[in-house]
Amino acid sequence: MNLVADSAPRVRELHGVPLGAIPYAELLEAQAPVILRGVARDWPLVAAAREGDAAAIAYLERFDAGQPVVGFTGAPAIQGRFHYNPDLTGFNFEGARVGMTDFLERLRAGLDAPDPESLYIGSTDLDRYLPGFRAENDLPLGDPMFDHGVLASIWIGNRTTAHAHHDMSHNMAICAAGRRRFTLFPPDQVANLYPGPLEPTPGGQVISMVDFAAPDFVAQPRFREAMAAAQVAELEPGDLLFYPALWWHHVEALARFNVLVNYWWNEAPAFLDTPQTTLLHAMLSLRDRSPAEKAAWKAMFDYYVFGPADRAAAHLPAHAQGPLARIDATSARRLRAQIINKLNR
């Protein structure tokens, strides 16, 4: 059950887009979620899934490279909701290194179970663990926006829920088997989603503490505002969902066997550090200062960081611009060394 999904508007849809003509630049420019219905309908995995769950499992097993993956198991009582334990000292599931085919066979064995364990393999690198899969099931990624690299990964499981979280990359998610429901929130809803601890996290990202099936509006009243801003995407096999970086997404696998393929990428080059590191350092250096001091530093950040990238250096000659100039791989290494030196004082 998802109380938000019952009332939220649906994500915008595009129909009839050929696999070779995905308008990547237009999707990114819109900076909003959009579904491309049936764009991957001709993938062999999608075709196998139309034959049945067992056929989809057998198709995936063909590509198993024999390397252990991380499989997650939750007791039937969690009903697929992978989250924290009651006192937030750990989680309500366990992870272990497993063989891909062995885990797929566990999923196959439980297909008809009335009260199965909650099982999933999350965010597993396709090229490493299922080599050859992308030769048969892939997106054309020739657009220049992918020049800094793309990470293609796969999620496999039964009826599971990944609680609302955000990623630092743009995302194209293809439902390849089963059904998926995404409940999405723009980045400005962060405070209304009641994020959990920075550490530990179930999968590396901060997750919402709200139970979407039964929100506690007394303890979490601002979640009503998040609900008003939510959008919902219901995906069938072959559908693609695009959403921009930092959009929060609550993901439910709704069938007894589900496969999702993700493509993650950033427009920024890899030599730029992740803003998450900056956020952590800002907690150390800024968060607990006085309101007046924080307001002054906000003006500094607006000038040096959040305003036009070339503004702070525009009045200086090139030889005097230093890190104010456009950053490249060499200046990034130099700036990183300065930061490390200051942190190690």
N, C-alpha and C positions, 0 to 999 in steps of 0.2 A: 504494500500500500504506500502511496505517495500523496499526501494531502495537497502538496503544492501543485502537482501535475493535474489534479482534478479541475483546477480553476485557471491555470496560467495560459496565456495565449500561445499559439503554436509558432514555431520557427518558420521563417519564410522558406518557400520551396521553389526549386527550379526543376522543370521537367523536360525530358528530351535532349539533354546535353550529352553529346557523344563523348566516350572515354578520351578520345584524342583531341577534344576541343574544350577542355575545362578552362573557364576564364579565370585563371589564378589571380591575375592582377586586379580584376574587378572584385573578386571575393575579398582580397586583402584590403583594398581601398575602402570597402563598405564598413569594415571594422565591426561586423555583427555576424552572428551565426546564420548559416544558410544550409539547407538540405539540397543535395543533388540526387533526385530520385532515380534509382536504377542505373546509375552511371557505371557500376561495376557488375551489372547483371550477367555479363558473359565470362566472368572469372570462372575457371574450372572448380574452385572451391565452392563458389556460390551454386554452381550446377550440382555438385555433389551433395550439398546441403539440401537442395530441392528433392533429391532422391531419399534423404533421410539422415538422421544423426549418425548412424553407424557408417554410412557411406562417407560422410564428412570426416569422421574420425579416421577411417582407413586412408583417406586421401592425405591427411596431415601426416600420418605415420610413415608414408613413403619418403618424406623429406628429413626424418629424424637423423641428425648427425651423430647421435650417440653421446653427446655431451650433457652432463647433468644440468638441469634447470632448477629454479626455485619454485616449488609448489606449495600452496597455502591450503590449510585444512581447518575448517571450523566445525564444531559439533552441530548436529541438527538443530539444537535449541536456538542458535543465533539466526536461523532462517536466512542465511546468506548475507547478513549485515556485518561486514568486517569493520570492527571498531575497537575501542579501548575496553579494558576490563572495568568493573565498576569504580575502582579507586584510582584509575589512571596510572597505575604502576606498570602496566603492560597492555597486552592485547587479548582479545577474545578468540584468537586463532593462533595457529602455529605454522611456521615455515620450515621447510627442509629441502635439501638437495635431493632431487628425484630424477629418474629417467623420464624423458618426454613420453615415450611410448607407454611406459608403465603407468604414468599418470593418466594418459588418455584411456588406457584400459580400465582404470578405476572409474573414470567418468562413464565409460560405456557400461560397466557393470551396474552402475547406479541409476541408469536412465529411467527405469520403471519403479524405482524404490519410492514408497509413499512418503518417507521422511529421510531423505538422503543427507549425508554430510555436505557441507558447503565446500566446494573445491574450485580453485582457480590457479592458473599460471598467469602472472601479470607482467606486462611490459618486457617481453622477451625478444631480444634482437633476432630478427628474421634471418639475416644473412649469416649469422654465426650458428644458430641452432637449427634452422630449417633451410639449409642452403639449397638453392634451386627453386624454392617456392616462388620467388619474385620473377623468375624467368617465365612463369606461367600466370602469375597473379600480381599485377603491378599497375602503377599509374605512370603515365608519361611525365617526366619531371625535367623537361628541357628548358623551362622558363628561367631567366636569369636570377629570379628571386631564390632559387635553390642552389646558387653557386657556392654558398658557404657550407653546403652539406645537408643531408636529410637522414634522420634516424627512422627506420621502419621497424616496427615492433608488433607483436601479436599478444592478444589476451584470450585465454581459453578457459571456460569453466561452465558450471551449471548456474542455477539461479543465485546470483550474488549481487551485492551492492557495494560500489565504491563511493564512500561519502564525499560530499561536496568538497572540492579542492581546486587549486589552480595550478597550471603549468607555466613555465617561463618561456615556452615556445608556442608558435602557431601550430595548429593541429588540424589534420584531416583524418577523420575516423570513418572506416568502412565496416559496416555490419556485413560479415561474410557468412555467418550462420546464426540461426536463432533470431532473437529480437532484442533491441536495446532501446531504453528510454534515457535520454539526457535531459536533466533539468538544469538550465543555464542561467547565470547571473552576471551582470557586468561587473568590472573590477571595483566600481565605487560602492558596491554592496558589502565590502569586506566586514565592516563593523556590525552589520545586521545579520551576518551569518555565524557569529560567535565562534571564531577560529579557536582550535585547541592548542595544545602545547607545541612549541617549536621543536622540542625533542622530548621523548621519542615520537616518531610519526609512523603510521602503518606502512607507508610506501615511499617516504622521503619528502612528501609535501604535507603542509599543515592541512588539517581537515576540519570541517564544521562539526561542532558539538551538538547540533540540532538533530533530533530524530525526526526525519521528514514524515514518518508514518504517524507520529503523535507529538507534535511540537509542544513544548512547555511555554505557553505564552506569558505565564507569570514570571518565570525565571529568565525568559528570552523574548521580551515583548517586541524588540525591534525586528524580529524575524517576520512580522507581518509586513514591514516595509520591503524586506527582501522578496517576499511572496508577490508583492505588487509589481516588482521589477523582473520577475522570472519569465523565461521562455522555455517551452518544452519541445523536444524533438523525439518523435517515435520512428525508429528505424527498422526496416525489413531487410532481408538479405539483398545485397547489391546497392543499398543506399549509402551515400557519403554525406557526412556532416562536417562542415568547416566551422571552426570558431577561432577567434584571435587569442593570442597570448594573454594570460592573466584573467581570462574569463573563468569564473567558478563553474564547475560542472559536477553534478551528482548523477552517477551512472548506474543504471539498473539493468542487469541481464535477466530477461523475462521468460526465456524458454528453458527447457531442461538441459539443452546443450547450446552454447553460444561461443562465437568467435568474432573478435573485433581486430581489425588491422589498423594501426596508427601510422601516420607520417608526421613527424615533428621537425620543424625547422625554424631558424631565426634569420632575419634579414641582416643582422649585425655580424661582422666577422668574428671568428673564434678567438682572436687575440684580445677582444674586449672581455673584461671580467663580468661575471654575473652580478646584476644589481642586488641579488640576495645577500652577497657579501657586504655590499655597501649598507644595506638595511641593518645587518647585524652590527656593523661598526658604528652606525648612527645611534643605535641603542646604547652602545658603550659611551659614545662621546657627546650626544645631544639630548637624548630623551629626558634625562633627569635634571636638566638645567632649568632656570627660571623661565616663566612665560615670555618675559621681555627679551631675554637672551635668545630664546628659540625663535622669536619673531624676527630678530635681527639676522640670525643665521638663515632663516627662510628667505630673506631678501638676497642674501649671498648666494644661496643655492639657485634661486630663480635667475640670477644674473649669470652664474658660471655654468649651471647644469641644465635647468629646465627651459631657459630661453633659447633663442637662436644659437646654433652651435658655433657660429663664427663671430658672435657679437663681442665677446670679451677680448678677442685678439684683433679686432678690426682696426684699432687706432695704433697698433704697435708694428714696428718693422719686423720682417720675417725672422731675422736673427735673434730677436728678443721675445718671440712668442712662446717658446718652450712648450709645455703641456697645454697651453691655450690654443695651439694650432690643432688642425685636424689630426687625430691620432692614427698612426699606422703601426705595423708590427714592431718596428724598432723603438718608436717612442713609447709604445705600450710596455715593452720590457723595461725601459728606463724608468717610467713612472711607477711600475710595479716594484722595482728595486727601491725606489725612494720610500714608497709606502711601507714596505717590509722593514726598512731601516728605522723608520719612525716608530713602528709598532714594537720593535725589539729594543727600544731605548731603555 
